[in-house]
């Protein structure tokens, strides 16, 4: 038995040696591991790809290198003719080193085989652009920013980026924009393995205006995107705003000119083109129906379709002369909501002090009530007389104790620094109609945001609206905590 066992061992060793040393290792081809495309041969691949190295005499495998980068291999997937292996994700490419050997090297216990094989990268992909506050530097976001050769912009003359840096993950380039006015074309990122392009210059836009009915001489804030090289802010009637202060590429301040007599879009002009405001500026001048609920120019107006008047009820009122003194830069007469007495904890609008309720007339919101409400919002200007840090306004659809359909809550102080909204002049409030929830009856003491919303305008039982002072917080609210004026109540479509 001992002789037989010894013979078997010796035979196995001799066989093993012959198997591993039977010839020089040779790589004949590389193919994919996908059975559906197993006959597909290729001579280049992206790092991270799972491949099959095929050849002869590949047994006794000790190491595999891709461009001199060592790759992990599982001996269970290595035979004399096939090696299933994943190219290291960090393997060198010509993007990082132009002197890479472009080879696969297989090292066995009886020799080494090499095979010409190129590792390449996908071309650059640009997904978005943004600017720094100076407007002279652009952030190019995307992927595969390796082996960058140059970056060009569609500007006359020298179109190459003055300088650039690439982050460690190759997902962002910070480039200094060359001088010159851009024309509409593409920004291009040239790299070792291709070129990425993106439409340039990107559009400039206005997303909101702090006061859409700002009076002459007041300073308003315009928010948007890509405010680069701003030269003009144009008000209705082609009037030029003054004292333009570009706070950042997303915000600027400007002084409203005198002499505005019509409503129109506000426009901002800069290096990247011209942008128009999504809503009309100085809409109080025309206050066209349908859509304008009240400008408050007439107290207790005689007509239920007069969008300059309102019912009033216990709400306060300031004519144009009084408003000019008490609520500076008002655009005429205004309504006033003043909480005249304390409100207990979790107190609904039935507990507000007078004058604390404002009722508007029933006027049309839109011409076609079959329209969806999704693109519409309630807007109005408001003036905070004293610091606002408690209590809120419920804006309810309905009238004469009939606020039993849809209600929205307005408490902008909750988002203010320190939860204290300081007096800062007139501002525009925007409340999407999708924030009006069903089921907030007038006598409820707590605002309920869980109710359903309307689908289309015909779902509303009326177009009357009430502004009600309330307190749905677990603490009492002192008298005078809510002291605001409002003006120019309107339903608008988002542009």
LINCORMO-V780641 format. One record per pair of residues at least 12 apart in sequence whose C-alpha atoms are under 7 Angstrom apart, sorted by the first residue. I is the first residue (numbers start at 1). GAP is how many residues later the second one is. D is the distance in Angstrom with one decimal. If there is no record, write none. Layout:
i = [I | I]
gap = [GAP | GAP]
d = [D | D]
//
This chain:
i = [20 | 20 | 20 | 20 | 21 | 22 | 23 | 24 | 24 | 25 | 25 | 25 | 25 | 25 | 25 | 26 | 26 | 26 | 26 | 27 | 27 | 27 | 27 | 27 | 27 | 27 | 28 | 28 | 29 | 29 | 29 | 29 | 30 | 30 | 30 | 30 | 30 | 30 | 31 | 31 | 31 | 32 | 32 | 33 | 33 | 33 | 43 | 43 | 44 | 44 | 44 | 44 | 45 | 45 | 45 | 46 | 46 | 46 | 47 | 47 | 47 | 47 | 47 | 47 | 48 | 48 | 48 | 48 | 49 | 49 | 50 | 50 | 50 | 51 | 51 | 51 | 52 | 52 | 52 | 52 | 53 | 53 | 53 | 54 | 54 | 54 | 55 | 55 | 56 | 56 | 57 | 57 | 58 | 58 | 58 | 58 | 59 | 59 | 59 | 60 | 60 | 61 | 61 | 61 | 62 | 62 | 62 | 63 | 63 | 63 | 64 | 64 | 64 | 65 | 65 | 65 | 66 | 66 | 66 | 66 | 66 | 67 | 67 | 67 | 67 | 67 | 67 | 67 | 69 | 69 | 71 | 71 | 73 | 93 | 93 | 95 | 95 | 95 | 96 | 102 | 102 | 102 | 102 | 103 | 103 | 103 | 103 | 104 | 104 | 120 | 121 | 122 | 122 | 123 | 123 | 123 | 123 | 123 | 124 | 124 | 124 | 124 | 124 | 124 | 125 | 125 | 125 | 125 | 126 | 126 | 126 | 126 | 126 | 126 | 126 | 127 | 127 | 128 | 128 | 128 | 129 | 131 | 131 | 132 | 133 | 133 | 135 | 135 | 135 | 136 | 136 | 137 | 137 | 137 | 137 | 138 | 138 | 138 | 138 | 139 | 139 | 139 | 139 | 140 | 140 | 140 | 141 | 141 | 141 | 142 | 142 | 143 | 143 | 144 | 144 | 145 | 145 | 146 | 146 | 147 | 147 | 148 | 148 | 148 | 149 | 149 | 149 | 150 | 150 | 151 | 151 | 151 | 152 | 152 | 152 | 153 | 153 | 153 | 154 | 154 | 154 | 154 | 154 | 154 | 155 | 155 | 155 | 155 | 156 | 158 | 159 | 160 | 161 | 161 | 161 | 161 | 162 | 162 | 162 | 163 | 163 | 164 | 181 | 182 | 184 | 184 | 185 | 185 | 186 | 186 | 186 | 187 | 187 | 201 | 203 | 204 | 204 | 204 | 204 | 204 | 204 | 204 | 205 | 205 | 205 | 205 | 206 | 206 | 206 | 206 | 206 | 206 | 206 | 206 | 207 | 207 | 207 | 207 | 208 | 208 | 208 | 209 | 209 | 209 | 210 | 210 | 210 | 211 | 211 | 211 | 212 | 212 | 212 | 213 | 213 | 213 | 213 | 214 | 215 | 215 | 215 | 216 | 216 | 216 | 217 | 217 | 217 | 217 | 218 | 218 | 219 | 219 | 219 | 219 | 220 | 220 | 220 | 221 | 221 | 221 | 222 | 222 | 222 | 223 | 223 | 223 | 224 | 224 | 225 | 225 | 226 | 226 | 227 | 227 | 227 | 228 | 228 | 228 | 228 | 229 | 229 | 230 | 230 | 230 | 231 | 231 | 232 | 232 | 232 | 233 | 233 | 233 | 234 | 234 | 234 | 235 | 235 | 236 | 236 | 236 | 236 | 236 | 236 | 237 | 237 | 239 | 240 | 241 | 241 | 241 | 241 | 242 | 242 | 242 | 242 | 243 | 261 | 262 | 263 | 263 | 263 | 263 | 263 | 263 | 264 | 264 | 265 | 265 | 265 | 265 | 266 | 278 | 278 | 279 | 284 | 290 | 290 | 290 | 290 | 291 | 291 | 291 | 291 | 291 | 291 | 292 | 292 | 292 | 292 | 293 | 293 | 293 | 293 | 294 | 294 | 294 | 294 | 294 | 294 | 295 | 295 | 295 | 295 | 295 | 295 | 296 | 296 | 296 | 296 | 296 | 296 | 296 | 297 | 297 | 297 | 299 | 300 | 304 | 304 | 304 | 305 | 305 | 310 | 310 | 310 | 311 | 311 | 311 | 312 | 312 | 312 | 313 | 313 | 313 | 314 | 314 | 314 | 314 | 314 | 315 | 315 | 315 | 315 | 315 | 315 | 315 | 316 | 316 | 316 | 316 | 317 | 317 | 317 | 318 | 318 | 318 | 319 | 319 | 319 | 320 | 320 | 327 | 334 | 334 | 334 | 335 | 335 | 335 | 336 | 336 | 336 | 337 | 337 | 337 | 337 | 337 | 337 | 338 | 338 | 338 | 338 | 338 | 338 | 338 | 339 | 339 | 339 | 339 | 339 | 339 | 339 | 339 | 339 | 339 | 339 | 340 | 340 | 340 | 340 | 340 | 341 | 341 | 341 | 342 | 342 | 342 | 343 | 343 | 343 | 343 | 344 | 344 | 344 | 345 | 345 | 345 | 345 | 345 | 345 | 346 | 346 | 346 | 346 | 346 | 346 | 347 | 347 | 347 | 347 | 347 | 348 | 348 | 348 | 348 | 348 | 348 | 348 | 349 | 349 | 349 | 349 | 350 | 352 | 352 | 356 | 356 | 357 | 357 | 357 | 358 | 358 | 358 | 359 | 359 | 359 | 359 | 360 | 360 | 360 | 361 | 362 | 362 | 363 | 364 | 365 | 365 | 369 | 369 | 369 | 370 | 370 | 370 | 371 | 371 | 372 | 372 | 372 | 373 | 373 | 373 | 373 | 374 | 375 | 375 | 376 | 376 | 376 | 376 | 376 | 376 | 377 | 377 | 377 | 377 | 377 | 377 | 377 | 378 | 378 | 378 | 378 | 378 | 378 | 378 | 379 | 379 | 379 | 379 | 379 | 379 | 379 | 380 | 380 | 380 | 380 | 380 | 380 | 380 | 381 | 381 | 381 | 381 | 381 | 381 | 381 | 382 | 382 | 382 | 382 | 382 | 382 | 382 | 382 | 383 | 383 | 383 | 383 | 383 | 383 | 384 | 384 | 384 | 384 | 385 | 385 | 385 | 386 | 386 | 386 | 387 | 387 | 387 | 387 | 388 | 388 | 388 | 388 | 388 | 388 | 389 | 389 | 389 | 389 | 390 | 390 | 391 | 391 | 391 | 391 | 391 | 392 | 392 | 392 | 392 | 392 | 393 | 393 | 393 | 393 | 393 | 393 | 393 | 394 | 394 | 394 | 394 | 394 | 394 | 394 | 394 | 395 | 395 | 395 | 395 | 395 | 395 | 395 | 396 | 396 | 396 | 396 | 397 | 397 | 397 | 397 | 397 | 398 | 398 | 398 | 398 | 398 | 399 | 399 | 399 | 401 | 403 | 403 | 404 | 404 | 404 | 404 | 405 | 405 | 405 | 405 | 406 | 406 | 406 | 406 | 406 | 407 | 407 | 407 | 407 | 408 | 408 | 408 | 434 | 436 | 437 | 437 | 437 | 437 | 438 | 438 | 438 | 439 | 445 | 446 | 447]
gap = [37 | 39 | 40 | 90 | 89 | 35 | 34 | 33 | 87 | 31 | 32 | 33 | 86 | 87 | 88 | 29 | 30 | 31 | 87 | 26 | 27 | 28 | 29 | 86 | 87 | 88 | 26 | 27 | 12 | 24 | 25 | 26 | 12 | 13 | 21 | 22 | 23 | 24 | 20 | 21 | 22 | 19 | 20 | 17 | 18 | 19 | 74 | 75 | 73 | 74 | 75 | 76 | 73 | 74 | 75 | 73 | 74 | 75 | 40 | 41 | 42 | 43 | 44 | 72 | 38 | 39 | 40 | 41 | 37 | 38 | 35 | 36 | 37 | 33 | 34 | 35 | 30 | 31 | 32 | 33 | 29 | 30 | 31 | 27 | 28 | 29 | 26 | 27 | 24 | 25 | 23 | 24 | 21 | 22 | 23 | 50 | 20 | 21 | 49 | 48 | 49 | 46 | 47 | 48 | 45 | 46 | 47 | 43 | 44 | 45 | 41 | 42 | 43 | 39 | 40 | 41 | 21 | 25 | 37 | 38 | 39 | 24 | 25 | 33 | 34 | 35 | 36 | 37 | 22 | 23 | 16 | 17 | 12 | 26 | 27 | 51 | 52 | 97 | 51 | 14 | 15 | 16 | 17 | 12 | 13 | 14 | 15 | 12 | 13 | 73 | 72 | 22 | 71 | 21 | 70 | 71 | 72 | 73 | 19 | 20 | 21 | 70 | 71 | 72 | 17 | 18 | 19 | 71 | 14 | 15 | 16 | 17 | 70 | 71 | 72 | 14 | 15 | 12 | 13 | 14 | 12 | 95 | 118 | 117 | 115 | 116 | 93 | 94 | 114 | 40 | 41 | 37 | 38 | 39 | 40 | 36 | 37 | 38 | 39 | 33 | 34 | 35 | 36 | 32 | 33 | 34 | 30 | 31 | 32 | 29 | 30 | 27 | 28 | 26 | 27 | 25 | 26 | 24 | 45 | 44 | 45 | 42 | 43 | 44 | 41 | 42 | 43 | 39 | 40 | 37 | 38 | 39 | 35 | 36 | 37 | 33 | 34 | 35 | 28 | 29 | 30 | 31 | 32 | 33 | 25 | 26 | 27 | 28 | 24 | 20 | 19 | 18 | 14 | 15 | 16 | 17 | 14 | 15 | 16 | 12 | 13 | 12 | 90 | 19 | 16 | 17 | 14 | 15 | 12 | 13 | 14 | 12 | 13 | 71 | 69 | 21 | 22 | 23 | 68 | 69 | 70 | 71 | 19 | 20 | 70 | 71 | 16 | 17 | 18 | 19 | 69 | 70 | 71 | 72 | 16 | 17 | 70 | 71 | 14 | 15 | 16 | 12 | 13 | 14 | 12 | 217 | 218 | 215 | 216 | 217 | 69 | 70 | 216 | 68 | 69 | 70 | 71 | 42 | 41 | 114 | 116 | 40 | 41 | 42 | 38 | 39 | 40 | 41 | 37 | 38 | 34 | 35 | 36 | 37 | 33 | 34 | 35 | 31 | 32 | 33 | 29 | 30 | 31 | 27 | 28 | 29 | 26 | 27 | 24 | 25 | 23 | 24 | 22 | 23 | 43 | 21 | 42 | 43 | 44 | 41 | 42 | 39 | 40 | 41 | 38 | 39 | 36 | 37 | 38 | 34 | 35 | 36 | 32 | 33 | 34 | 31 | 32 | 24 | 26 | 27 | 28 | 29 | 30 | 23 | 25 | 18 | 17 | 13 | 14 | 15 | 16 | 12 | 13 | 14 | 15 | 12 | 24 | 23 | 17 | 18 | 19 | 20 | 22 | 23 | 16 | 17 | 12 | 14 | 15 | 16 | 15 | 216 | 217 | 216 | 204 | 74 | 75 | 76 | 77 | 73 | 74 | 75 | 199 | 200 | 201 | 15 | 197 | 198 | 199 | 14 | 70 | 196 | 197 | 13 | 14 | 15 | 16 | 194 | 195 | 12 | 13 | 14 | 192 | 193 | 194 | 12 | 13 | 14 | 37 | 38 | 39 | 191 | 12 | 35 | 36 | 13 | 12 | 57 | 58 | 59 | 57 | 58 | 49 | 50 | 51 | 48 | 49 | 50 | 46 | 47 | 48 | 44 | 45 | 46 | 40 | 41 | 42 | 43 | 44 | 20 | 21 | 22 | 40 | 41 | 42 | 43 | 19 | 20 | 21 | 39 | 17 | 18 | 19 | 15 | 16 | 17 | 13 | 14 | 15 | 12 | 13 | 56 | 151 | 152 | 153 | 150 | 151 | 152 | 148 | 149 | 150 | 18 | 19 | 20 | 146 | 147 | 148 | 16 | 17 | 18 | 142 | 144 | 145 | 146 | 13 | 14 | 15 | 16 | 17 | 130 | 140 | 141 | 142 | 143 | 144 | 13 | 14 | 15 | 139 | 140 | 12 | 138 | 139 | 135 | 136 | 137 | 128 | 133 | 134 | 135 | 131 | 132 | 133 | 126 | 127 | 128 | 129 | 130 | 131 | 99 | 100 | 125 | 126 | 127 | 128 | 98 | 99 | 123 | 124 | 125 | 95 | 96 | 97 | 98 | 122 | 123 | 124 | 93 | 119 | 120 | 121 | 93 | 117 | 118 | 112 | 113 | 110 | 111 | 112 | 108 | 109 | 110 | 40 | 106 | 107 | 108 | 104 | 105 | 106 | 103 | 101 | 102 | 100 | 99 | 98 | 126 | 87 | 88 | 89 | 86 | 87 | 88 | 85 | 86 | 83 | 84 | 85 | 60 | 82 | 83 | 84 | 60 | 118 | 119 | 56 | 57 | 115 | 116 | 117 | 118 | 53 | 54 | 55 | 56 | 114 | 115 | 116 | 52 | 53 | 54 | 55 | 112 | 113 | 114 | 49 | 50 | 51 | 52 | 110 | 111 | 112 | 48 | 49 | 106 | 107 | 108 | 109 | 110 | 45 | 46 | 47 | 48 | 105 | 106 | 107 | 44 | 45 | 46 | 47 | 102 | 103 | 104 | 105 | 42 | 43 | 44 | 101 | 102 | 103 | 39 | 99 | 100 | 101 | 38 | 98 | 99 | 36 | 37 | 97 | 33 | 34 | 35 | 36 | 25 | 32 | 33 | 34 | 93 | 94 | 24 | 30 | 31 | 32 | 87 | 91 | 79 | 80 | 86 | 90 | 91 | 18 | 19 | 77 | 78 | 79 | 16 | 17 | 18 | 74 | 75 | 76 | 77 | 13 | 14 | 15 | 16 | 73 | 74 | 75 | 76 | 12 | 13 | 14 | 70 | 71 | 72 | 73 | 12 | 69 | 70 | 71 | 65 | 66 | 67 | 68 | 69 | 64 | 65 | 66 | 67 | 68 | 65 | 66 | 67 | 41 | 38 | 39 | 35 | 36 | 37 | 38 | 33 | 34 | 35 | 36 | 30 | 31 | 32 | 33 | 34 | 29 | 30 | 31 | 33 | 27 | 28 | 29 | 19 | 17 | 12 | 14 | 15 | 16 | 13 | 14 | 15 | 12 | 27 | 26 | 25]
d = [6.8 | 5.5 | 5.7 | 6.6 | 5.7 | 6.9 | 6.0 | 6.3 | 6.1 | 5.8 | 4.5 | 5.3 | 6.2 | 6.2 | 5.5 | 5.4 | 5.3 | 6.5 | 5.3 | 6.9 | 5.8 | 4.3 | 6.7 | 6.3 | 6.8 | 6.2 | 5.9 | 4.7 | 6.9 | 6.4 | 5.4 | 6.7 | 6.1 | 6.9 | 6.9 | 5.7 | 4.7 | 5.9 | 6.0 | 5.3 | 6.8 | 5.0 | 6.0 | 6.8 | 5.7 | 6.1 | 5.1 | 6.3 | 5.4 | 4.4 | 5.6 | 6.9 | 6.6 | 5.3 | 6.1 | 5.6 | 5.3 | 5.6 | 5.3 | 5.7 | 4.6 | 6.8 | 6.1 | 6.5 | 6.0 | 4.9 | 5.3 | 4.3 | 5.6 | 5.5 | 5.8 | 4.1 | 6.3 | 5.9 | 5.7 | 6.0 | 6.4 | 5.5 | 4.5 | 6.4 | 5.6 | 5.0 | 6.5 | 5.6 | 4.7 | 6.6 | 5.0 | 6.5 | 6.0 | 4.8 | 5.2 | 6.5 | 6.6 | 4.4 | 5.8 | 6.7 | 5.6 | 4.2 | 6.7 | 5.1 | 5.3 | 6.2 | 4.3 | 6.5 | 5.5 | 5.0 | 6.5 | 6.0 | 5.0 | 6.9 | 5.7 | 4.6 | 6.1 | 5.7 | 5.0 | 6.6 | 7.0 | 6.5 | 6.1 | 4.8 | 6.5 | 6.8 | 6.0 | 5.9 | 5.6 | 5.5 | 5.5 | 6.5 | 5.4 | 6.8 | 6.5 | 5.7 | 5.8 | 5.6 | 6.0 | 5.9 | 3.9 | 5.4 | 5.8 | 6.0 | 5.3 | 4.8 | 6.7 | 5.4 | 4.5 | 4.8 | 6.7 | 6.5 | 6.1 | 6.7 | 6.1 | 6.5 | 6.6 | 6.4 | 5.4 | 4.4 | 5.9 | 6.5 | 6.0 | 4.7 | 5.5 | 6.6 | 5.9 | 4.7 | 5.3 | 5.3 | 6.5 | 5.2 | 6.8 | 5.8 | 4.4 | 6.8 | 6.1 | 6.6 | 6.2 | 5.7 | 4.8 | 6.3 | 5.3 | 6.9 | 6.1 | 6.8 | 6.7 | 6.7 | 4.6 | 5.0 | 5.0 | 6.9 | 6.6 | 6.1 | 5.6 | 6.9 | 5.7 | 4.6 | 5.7 | 5.9 | 5.4 | 6.5 | 6.8 | 6.7 | 5.9 | 4.8 | 6.6 | 5.5 | 5.0 | 6.3 | 5.9 | 4.6 | 6.6 | 5.0 | 6.1 | 6.1 | 4.5 | 5.8 | 6.6 | 4.7 | 6.1 | 6.1 | 6.7 | 5.1 | 5.2 | 5.8 | 4.2 | 6.5 | 5.4 | 5.1 | 6.9 | 6.3 | 5.4 | 5.6 | 4.6 | 6.1 | 5.8 | 5.3 | 6.8 | 6.8 | 4.8 | 6.7 | 5.5 | 5.7 | 7.0 | 5.9 | 6.3 | 6.4 | 5.6 | 5.8 | 4.4 | 6.1 | 6.3 | 6.9 | 6.2 | 6.4 | 6.2 | 5.6 | 5.4 | 5.5 | 5.3 | 6.3 | 5.7 | 5.7 | 5.3 | 6.2 | 6.4 | 6.5 | 5.9 | 6.2 | 6.0 | 5.5 | 5.2 | 4.4 | 4.8 | 6.3 | 5.6 | 6.0 | 6.7 | 5.5 | 5.0 | 6.5 | 6.4 | 6.7 | 6.7 | 5.7 | 5.2 | 5.2 | 5.1 | 7.0 | 7.0 | 5.9 | 4.1 | 6.6 | 6.1 | 6.2 | 5.2 | 6.9 | 5.6 | 4.7 | 6.9 | 6.8 | 6.1 | 5.3 | 6.8 | 5.9 | 4.6 | 6.2 | 6.4 | 5.5 | 5.8 | 6.4 | 4.6 | 4.8 | 5.1 | 6.2 | 6.3 | 6.0 | 4.5 | 6.6 | 6.7 | 6.9 | 6.6 | 5.6 | 6.5 | 4.9 | 5.2 | 4.7 | 5.8 | 5.3 | 6.2 | 7.0 | 5.5 | 5.6 | 6.5 | 5.4 | 4.3 | 6.2 | 5.7 | 5.7 | 6.4 | 5.8 | 4.5 | 6.7 | 5.7 | 5.3 | 6.1 | 5.7 | 4.5 | 6.7 | 4.9 | 6.1 | 6.2 | 4.6 | 5.1 | 6.1 | 4.4 | 6.0 | 6.8 | 6.1 | 5.9 | 5.9 | 6.5 | 5.0 | 5.0 | 5.8 | 3.9 | 6.6 | 5.9 | 5.4 | 5.9 | 5.1 | 7.0 | 5.7 | 4.6 | 6.3 | 5.9 | 5.0 | 6.3 | 4.9 | 6.6 | 6.2 | 6.2 | 6.0 | 5.0 | 6.5 | 6.4 | 6.5 | 6.7 | 6.7 | 6.6 | 6.1 | 5.6 | 5.5 | 5.4 | 5.9 | 5.1 | 7.0 | 7.0 | 5.8 | 7.0 | 6.3 | 6.1 | 5.6 | 5.0 | 5.2 | 6.4 | 6.5 | 4.9 | 5.4 | 5.4 | 6.4 | 4.7 | 5.4 | 5.9 | 6.8 | 5.0 | 7.0 | 6.2 | 5.3 | 5.2 | 5.2 | 6.4 | 6.4 | 4.3 | 5.9 | 5.5 | 4.7 | 6.4 | 6.0 | 6.3 | 4.3 | 6.3 | 5.2 | 6.2 | 5.4 | 5.2 | 4.4 | 4.9 | 5.8 | 6.6 | 5.7 | 5.4 | 6.5 | 4.7 | 6.7 | 5.8 | 4.4 | 6.6 | 5.2 | 5.0 | 6.3 | 5.7 | 5.5 | 6.5 | 6.7 | 6.0 | 6.6 | 5.1 | 7.0 | 6.2 | 5.3 | 5.9 | 6.7 | 6.6 | 5.1 | 6.7 | 4.8 | 5.5 | 5.4 | 5.4 | 6.0 | 5.4 | 5.3 | 6.9 | 6.8 | 6.0 | 6.1 | 6.2 | 4.8 | 6.1 | 5.2 | 6.3 | 7.0 | 6.1 | 5.9 | 4.7 | 5.3 | 4.6 | 4.4 | 5.8 | 4.4 | 6.1 | 5.5 | 6.1 | 4.6 | 5.4 | 5.7 | 5.4 | 6.2 | 7.0 | 4.2 | 6.5 | 4.3 | 4.1 | 6.9 | 6.4 | 6.0 | 5.3 | 5.5 | 5.4 | 6.4 | 5.9 | 4.3 | 6.3 | 6.3 | 5.2 | 6.8 | 5.9 | 5.4 | 6.1 | 6.9 | 5.6 | 5.5 | 6.5 | 5.7 | 4.5 | 6.5 | 6.2 | 4.9 | 6.2 | 6.6 | 5.5 | 6.9 | 6.0 | 5.1 | 6.5 | 5.3 | 6.4 | 4.3 | 5.3 | 6.6 | 5.5 | 5.7 | 4.5 | 4.4 | 6.9 | 5.7 | 4.6 | 4.2 | 6.7 | 5.6 | 5.0 | 6.5 | 7.0 | 4.3 | 6.4 | 6.8 | 7.0 | 6.0 | 4.9 | 4.4 | 4.3 | 5.8 | 6.1 | 5.7 | 4.3 | 5.2 | 5.4 | 4.8 | 6.9 | 6.4 | 5.0 | 5.8 | 6.7 | 5.7 | 3.6 | 5.9 | 5.0 | 5.8 | 6.4 | 6.9 | 5.8 | 5.5 | 4.3 | 6.3 | 5.8 | 6.1 | 6.2 | 5.5 | 5.7 | 4.7 | 6.5 | 5.5 | 5.0 | 6.6 | 6.8 | 6.2 | 4.5 | 6.6 | 5.9 | 5.5 | 6.2 | 5.6 | 5.2 | 4.4 | 6.2 | 6.5 | 6.9 | 6.2 | 6.8 | 4.7 | 4.9 | 5.8 | 6.1 | 6.0 | 5.4 | 6.1 | 5.8 | 4.1 | 6.5 | 6.3 | 6.1 | 5.1 | 6.1 | 6.4 | 5.6 | 5.4 | 6.1 | 6.0 | 6.8 | 5.5 | 4.3 | 5.7 | 6.4 | 5.4 | 3.9 | 5.0 | 5.7 | 5.6 | 6.5 | 5.9 | 5.1 | 6.1 | 6.5 | 5.8 | 4.6 | 6.5 | 6.8 | 5.5 | 4.7 | 6.4 | 5.8 | 5.3 | 6.2 | 5.7 | 5.4 | 6.7 | 5.9 | 5.2 | 4.5 | 6.3 | 6.2 | 5.3 | 4.3 | 5.9 | 5.5 | 5.2 | 6.2 | 5.5 | 5.5 | 6.4 | 7.0 | 6.6 | 5.5 | 4.3 | 6.5 | 5.7 | 4.7 | 6.6 | 5.4 | 5.1 | 6.4 | 5.0 | 6.4 | 4.7 | 6.8 | 5.9 | 5.6 | 5.6 | 6.9 | 6.0 | 6.3 | 6.4 | 5.6 | 4.7 | 6.1 | 6.0 | 5.8 | 5.0 | 6.6 | 6.2 | 6.2 | 5.6 | 6.1 | 4.7 | 6.4 | 6.2 | 6.1 | 6.0 | 4.8 | 6.3 | 6.7 | 6.4 | 5.9 | 4.9 | 5.9 | 5.5 | 6.0 | 5.9 | 5.1 | 6.5 | 6.4 | 5.4 | 4.7 | 5.9 | 6.5 | 5.8 | 4.7 | 6.2 | 5.9 | 5.0 | 6.3 | 6.6 | 5.5 | 5.2 | 6.2 | 6.8 | 5.7 | 4.7 | 6.3 | 6.5 | 5.6 | 5.2 | 6.5 | 7.0 | 6.6 | 5.8 | 4.6 | 6.4 | 6.2 | 7.0 | 5.0 | 5.5 | 6.7 | 5.9 | 6.6 | 6.5 | 6.5 | 5.7 | 5.3 | 6.2 | 5.9 | 4.2 | 6.2 | 5.2 | 5.7 | 6.7 | 7.0 | 5.4 | 5.0 | 4.2 | 6.4 | 6.5 | 4.8 | 5.3 | 6.5 | 6.0 | 5.8 | 4.4 | 6.4 | 6.1 | 6.1 | 5.9 | 4.9 | 5.5 | 5.0 | 4.8 | 5.3 | 6.0 | 5.9 | 6.6 | 4.9 | 6.3]
//
